[in-house]
Structures are given as structure tokens and as C-alpha cells.
Amino acid sequence: MSKNEVHISSLVVRAKPNYLDALIKQISAFDEAEVYGSNPEGKIVVVVETSQQKFVSEVIDQINAFEGVLSVSLIFHQVDDQKSLARECV
């Protein structure tokens, strides 16, 4: 495993609708996570970017433990190299 790895994952969080606003705030507080969208029925789309795969699992576990969360599903996970990402952004 390279220390220059970047793990990019997308999650769908299913939540009780009355907890939606509070959960979006809690998830947004993670440095590694960004909320990309939600709907009133309680679905939240989250993108997680970390340097190690174990951190992805830790973020999922922490979100899953929040009150009002029904499930957290990993939808996509890509491992990339920081150097190649930097070249793509130029």
C-alpha cells in the first residue's frame, strides 16, 4: 500500500426523515466527508476521501452509529495515486 494513495468512496445513508438535518450537519463535520445531496425521504449522498482504506471503514462505522441512521451503503470505492490526480487537475 502506497502512502500516496487516495481512497474516494461514495455512500448512501438512509435515515429517518426527522433526523435528516441533524445528520447532514454531523456528517459534514467530518474532514473526510462531503454531503453531495439529500432528499426529504431520508437519503443522503456522501463522498468520502481518505488516505487509507481503513479510514473509509471508520467513517462508515461512525455514521452508522449516529442516531436516526437506518443504513449506510458503500456504492463506489476507487483507489488512486495522488500524483495522477494532480496531473488530471492540471
C-alpha positions as CSV (number, residue, x, y, z in Angstrom):
1,M,0.0,0.0,0.0
2,S,1.4,3.3,-1.0
3,K,1.3,6.2,1.4
4,N,0.4,8.4,-1.6
5,E,-2.9,6.6,-2.1
6,V,-6.2,8.4,-2.2
7,H,-9.4,6.5,-1.5
8,I,-12.5,8.0,-2.9
9,S,-15.8,6.4,-1.9
10,S,-19.4,7.3,-2.3
11,L,-22.0,6.3,0.3
12,V,-25.8,6.4,0.5
13,V,-27.1,6.9,4.0
14,R,-30.7,6.0,4.7
15,A,-32.1,7.9,7.7
16,K,-35.3,8.6,9.5
17,P,-36.6,11.8,7.8
18,N,-37.0,13.7,11.0
19,Y,-33.2,13.3,11.7
20,L,-32.1,14.4,8.2
21,D,-30.9,18.0,9.1
22,A,-29.0,16.9,12.2
23,L,-27.3,14.0,10.3
24,I,-26.3,16.3,7.5
25,K,-24.6,18.6,10.0
26,Q,-22.9,15.6,11.8
27,I,-21.6,14.1,8.5
28,S,-20.5,17.4,7.2
29,A,-18.3,17.8,10.3
30,F,-16.0,15.0,9.2
31,D,-12.9,16.4,7.4
32,E,-13.0,13.4,5.1
33,A,-16.7,13.6,4.1
34,E,-18.8,15.9,2.0
35,V,-22.6,15.7,1.6
36,Y,-23.5,15.9,-2.1
37,G,-27.2,15.8,-1.7
38,S,-30.2,14.5,0.1
39,N,-34.0,14.1,-0.3
40,P,-36.9,14.6,2.2
41,E,-37.4,10.8,2.4
42,G,-34.1,10.4,4.3
43,K,-31.5,9.6,1.7
44,I,-28.1,11.3,1.9
45,V,-25.4,11.0,-0.7
46,V,-21.9,11.3,0.8
47,V,-18.4,11.3,-0.8
48,V,-15.5,10.3,1.4
49,E,-11.9,11.0,0.5
50,T,-9.2,9.4,2.7
51,S,-5.6,8.4,2.6
52,Q,-6.1,4.8,3.8
53,Q,-8.9,2.2,3.2
54,K,-9.3,1.7,6.9
55,F,-10.4,5.3,7.3
56,V,-13.2,4.7,4.9
57,S,-14.5,1.9,7.1
58,E,-14.1,4.0,10.2
59,V,-16.2,6.8,8.7
60,I,-18.9,4.3,7.7
61,D,-18.9,2.9,11.2
62,Q,-19.2,6.3,12.8
63,I,-22.0,7.4,10.5
64,N,-23.8,4.2,11.1
65,A,-23.7,4.8,14.8
66,F,-25.4,8.2,14.6
67,E,-29.0,8.3,16.0
68,G,-31.5,8.2,13.2
69,V,-29.4,6.3,10.7
70,L,-31.1,3.2,9.3
71,S,-28.2,2.0,7.0
72,V,-25.0,3.1,5.3
73,S,-24.2,1.6,1.9
74,L,-20.9,1.8,0.1
75,I,-21.8,2.5,-3.5
76,F,-18.4,3.2,-5.1
77,H,-14.7,2.9,-4.0
78,Q,-11.7,3.9,-6.1
79,V,-8.1,3.9,-5.1
80,D,-5.9,6.4,-7.0
81,D,-2.5,7.9,-6.7
82,Q,-2.2,11.5,-5.5
83,K,0.3,12.2,-8.4
84,S,-2.0,11.0,-11.1
85,L,-4.9,13.0,-9.6
86,A,-2.7,16.1,-9.6
87,R,-1.9,15.6,-13.3
88,E,-5.6,15.2,-14.1
89,C,-6.4,18.5,-12.4
90,V,-3.9,20.5,-14.5
